[in-house]
């Protein structure tokens, strides 16, 4: 086991005892190259990234320290270096590379990669920025946060893809903020980083459209990248650069969905992948381009997704985007709009007249609770309707389904009928107690 590997294992066992020891090894190695260690930026199974200063130019850098490996594992280091060494990529929202060198730490060889220093990753910046904290997502701009950030991401992908490179691991921790402490959204400059999983597939990029059919794509590794941002076709060995566009679509959701607590995001991404989240959960409902682009990027079929270049052209409309400012009359209409419907308990004949204060699931459930006495959390709702002359029931589980139900009935001049069943579930007392105590 290598020196660093031993330290990493020891840290998991006795973190306080071995934390300083790890830093001493790093400081000693960097000092031999005249760098002054300042702080650790990140650590993973393959090594770590630190911030260091060089006395000659008085500049601070990010230095990635990786154990030099051989065989199958060596390809990831070679790929990352191959991407970073592309001379002009750093001008296109890609992290800048300065150089690398091998040196021993103890008796083990390591590779030191010197890159530009970026302060925070995208997730950390959203929740720790000095502009408006997490509420930067809600800002009306101009520009709005997603309108400024996402085109930069697309620009970086466009540059990579034009060189026949696919990243395969786009997510919010691999997108970095280049400038240290921006005070305005317009000042935020992002860089795409971490190219250990990047792969050159120039033969696919330059192939005619007919060669994007799955059976004709070159064979690639399956199941790579962050699972919460992974395109569906990454479960196979046949895919192309469109996997990066799917991942970018999930990043766009992050940029336009306000969650006060960042701990909610793991569950939020999981729900998005399952289809339980979508456009209705995003902010800025007045931006049709946002939803159009989001829906294209999240297409399950990669052939239905735009390229980075095509997506960039769609995002160009944000340059002239003007938010719709609600007038006093539209605000009044929104507050006073009520929706009529009929509701009855399953198994009973009597319909009750109901009046919902909004076209969303919560409002409907609250009104049904008032009319029937069935608690909102215990309701299972179904719309009873006639389709092609036959009585059908449609399950109602989300705001979008409620909205479509009311709008369709209004356009057709029909009454909305909702059948409510009372559902009860046994509670796991041990789990509840554990949650309360935690």
N, C-alpha and C positions, 0 to 999 in steps of 0.2 A: 504493500500500500504506500502511495506517495506521501510526502510530508504534508501537503495541503489536505489530501484526503484524510489523513490521520487527524489533522486539526479539525476538519469539518465534522468528523464522527465524534471527536472529543467534545466539540461544542454542543452537539445535541445532548450529550450525556451530562456535561458539566459546563454550561455556557459561561458562567462568570469567571471560572478558573482559567479557561483557555482563550477567552476573547482577546486579552492583551498579548498572549503568546502568538496568536495568528497575526495580529497587527505588526508585531516585531519582525516576523519573517518577511512580511510584505515590505515594511520600511527598509529593511536591510537590502533586499533585492533591488528596490527602486533607487536607493542611495548610490548603488554601484553605477547607475546611469545618470547620477546627479539630479534625480527627481526627489522632491520632498513630498512624502505621503501626507495627505490632509484628512481624508475620511473615506469610508466605504460607501459606495453607491448601491451595490447590489451583490447578491450571492446566489449561486445555483449549483446544480449537481456537477457542472463542468468546470467551475472556477468562480471567479469573482470580478467585479468592476470597482475600481477605486478612483478617487479624485487625487491628482498629483500636480505639483507645480514645478516648472523647470526654471532655474535661476538665469539662464542665458537670455531668454525672451520674456521672462517674468509672466508667462501665461499658464493658465490652469488647463489641464486636459483630463479626459476620461481614459483610463487605461484598463483594458480587459486582459485578465491573466488566466491563461488556459494551460492545463497540462498537455504537453505534446504527446499525442497518441499515434498508434500505427494501426494498420488494417482498416476495417470497415469504419471505425469511429473517426479516422483521420479525414475522411471526405468532408465532414461538416466544417472543420477549420479551414480547409482549402477553399470550400465554397464561399465562406464568409469573406475571406481575403480576396478572392476573385471579384466579388461584388464591390467591396470597398475600394479596390484598386482601379476601378473604372474611372478614368481621369476626371470626367465632368459630372458624374452623378451627384456629387455633393451640392452642385448648383441647383439641383431639381428636388429639393426637399428630401434629400438623403443625407444621413449623417456623414460628416467629413472625416476622411482617413488621412493620417499623417505618416505612418510608418509602423514597422513591427520589428521585433528582434527576439531571438531565442536566448535564454540564459538559464543556468541551473539554480534551483532553490534547494539547498541541501544537496542531495545526490540525484535529484530528479529534474529533467528538462521541462521548461515552461515556455510558452509563447506569450509575449507581451505585445498587445496591439494598442497603439496610440491613436485616439480619435478626439474629435471636438467634444467639449464638455457641454452637455445639455442638462439643465437643472432638474426637471421633473418629467415623469411620463404623463400621458394625457389624463389618466384617471386621477393621479395625485394632484395635478394642476387644477382640475375642476373643483376639487374639494379643499384646495389650499391656496388658491390665487388671492391676490390682494385687490382684485377688481370688484368682485361682489360675491366671492365664495361660490357655493354650488348654484346660487341664483343667477350666475352668469348664463346658464342654460335658458333662463326665462327672458333675458334681455331682448328688447325690441330693436336695438341697434339704431341706425345702421352702422356696420353690418351686424346681423345677429351672429351668435357664436358659431353655429353650424355653418352659416353662409361663408364665414371667413376661414374656418379650419378645414372643412371637408374638401374644397377645391385644391388645397395644398396636398392633402393625402392622395387625391386622384392624380395630381401632377407628378408626385413621386412614383406612383404605380405606372403611370404612362411612360415615364423615363425608363424604368426597369423593364417593362414589357417590350419597349421598342428595341431593347438590346437582347431580347430573347430570354429574359430572366423572370421567373415567377417566385414570389416571396414565400408563400405557403404558411405563413405564421403571422398574419396581420391581426393585431388586437390592441387594446387600449394601453397595454404596458410596453408595446414595441413602437409606439408613436411618442416622440419626445418633444419637449418644448425647448427650443434652441436658446432663446434669450432668457436671462435669469429672472427678472421681475418686471414683466410688462404691466403698465398701468392702464392700458386700454385694450379692448379686444383687437383692434386693428394692428396692434403692435405684436401680437402673438405669432411667432414663427415656428413651424413644426418641422421635425425631421423623422423619417422612418429609419428604424434601426433593427439590429439583431438579424443577421442574414445567415445564421447557421443552417437553416432549412431551405435556403434559396437554391433554386435549381435552374440550370440553363436548358431551355426547351425551344431553341431557335427554330428547329425544324418544324415545330408545331405553329409557332407564331407566324412564320413565313409561308405556311402551307395554304393552299386554296381553301375556300370555305367548305368544300365537300369533305375535306380531311378532318374536320372537327367532329365528325361522327365518332361516337365512343369506340367502336371496334378498331378504328384506324389510328387512334392516338397512341403515342409511345407509352410504354409501360413505366410507371412511376411508383414510388412507395405509397402505400395506403396508410390512412390513420395518422397522418402527421399534423402538427400544429395544435393550437389551443382548442380543446373540444367545444368550448362555448361559442367559438367563432368559425367553426369548421364547416366548409361547404359540404352538402350531401354527397357529392361525387368523390370526396376524399376518402370515403369508405371503400372505394374501388382503387384499382391501379391504373385507371385510364381517365385523365383529366387534363386541363390546360390552365392558362393564366386566369380564366374566369373564376377560379377558386378565390383569388385575391379580391375580386369584385363582390363576391358574396360576403366575405369577411368585412369588407369595407361597408357594406350595407348594415351590418350589425353595429359597426362603429358609428354610423350615421344615426342609428337609433339612440345610442348612448349620448350623442351630441344634442339630441332634440327631445330627450325624455328627462323630466326633472324628478329626481329622488333625493330627498333631504339627507338620507343616511346611505353612505356608499356600501354598507354591509348588505343592502337589499339587492345589489346588482347581480350576484351569483344566481339567486332565484329568479330575478327578472330576465336574465339571459336565457335561463332554462325554459321559462314560460314562453318567451318569444320563439324559441326553437320549436316548441310543441304547438305553436299557433294560438296560444292563449293570450298573447299580447300583439299589438299591431298599431296601426295608424291612429286609432281612437285614444291610445294611451300617450301619444306624443304631443308636445306643446306646439304652438304656432299653427293652429288649425286653418289659418288664412292663407297658408303658402301651398298652393297646388303643386308647384315644382318639387317641393320637399317630398310630398307623398308619392308623386309620380316616380321620382328617382328611387325612393326607398322601395316601392313595389317592384320595380324592375330589377334592382340589385338582389332582392331576396327571392327571385324566381328559382324554383327547384331545378328546372331544366337550364343548364348553363348556356344553351343556345339562345335562350330568351333573355339573357342578361346582356347589358351593354358592355362594350370594352371600356377601358379607362379613358380613352380618347372620346368615345361617344358620351360617356357619363360627364366628362368635363364640359362638353358642349352644352349639355342639358343644364348644368350648374351655372353656365354663363348668365342665365336670366336673373340670377341673384344680384348681379352688379347693378341692375336697374330696379330691383325689387323695392316696392313701397308698401309698408304694412297697411292693412285696412283698419282705419280708425273708426270704431263704432260711434254712430251719432246718438244723440239723446233718444230719438225715436226707436232705434234698433235695440238699445239697451232696455227700454221700457217693454218692447215686444218680447224680448228674451225672458224678461222677468214674469210677464203676465201670461205667456203661452201655456195653455193647459191642454191635456190630452184625455179625451173621453174613451172609456172602454167598459166592457162588461166582464165580470169575473164570477166564477162559481167554484165551490169545492168539488173535487172529484167524487163522483157517486151520488151527487145531489142534483136536483133539477132547477133550483131557483138561481137565476142570474141576478147579480147585484150591480147597480150602476156605480162606476168609480170615476174619479177625476184625478189624474196624475199631474203633479206640478212640473214635471219635466219628462223628456223622452229618453230616460236612462233607466237602467235596471233597479237601482236603489229607490228611485221615486215610485216606480211601479210596485215594488215590494212593500214599501211603506204604506201605500194606499190600500193594497190588498190586505195588509195586516189590520188596518183600520176597519175595513169592511167585513172581514171574515174572522178576525181574531187569531189567525195563524201567524206566528212569529216570522219575521223576514228571513232569519237564518235557517228556518225549517221548511221553506217553501221550495217546491219543485214546480216550475211553470211551463205550460204548453199552450201555444196558440191554436185554437180550433178554427179551421177555415175550410173553404170549399175550393178544390183544385180539380179542373176538368170534370166538374159535376160530382166529384167524390169528396166525402168528408175526410179531412186530413188533420193531423196534429203535428205541430212544429215546436221542438224544444226551444226554450228561451233561456239563454245563459249569460248573455253579455249585452253591453250598451249598444253595440252595432246592430244586434238582432232586434232589440227593442226599437231602435230608430227606424230600421227598415220596415218593421211591422207597422208602425204608425204611419210612415210616409206612404207605403203601398196601399194601405186601407184608405187613407185620405185621397189619394189619386183615383182610386177605384170607386170611391163613394160608399165604402162598406164599413160595417161596425167591427171593432176589434173585440174578439172574445178570448178570454184567458181562463184556462182550467188550472186550478192550483191543488197540488197534493201536499200533504204534510209528511215530511220525511224526518225520521229520527235516527240518530246514530249513537252507538254506545261509545262512551268516552273512555280513553285510557287514563285512569286516574294517576298512575305512576308518571306518565309523560307530562301531564298537566302540572303535577307537583314539582317535577324537575324543572319545568319552564319557569314556574313562579319563583323557585329558589335560585335559579341561575341569574 
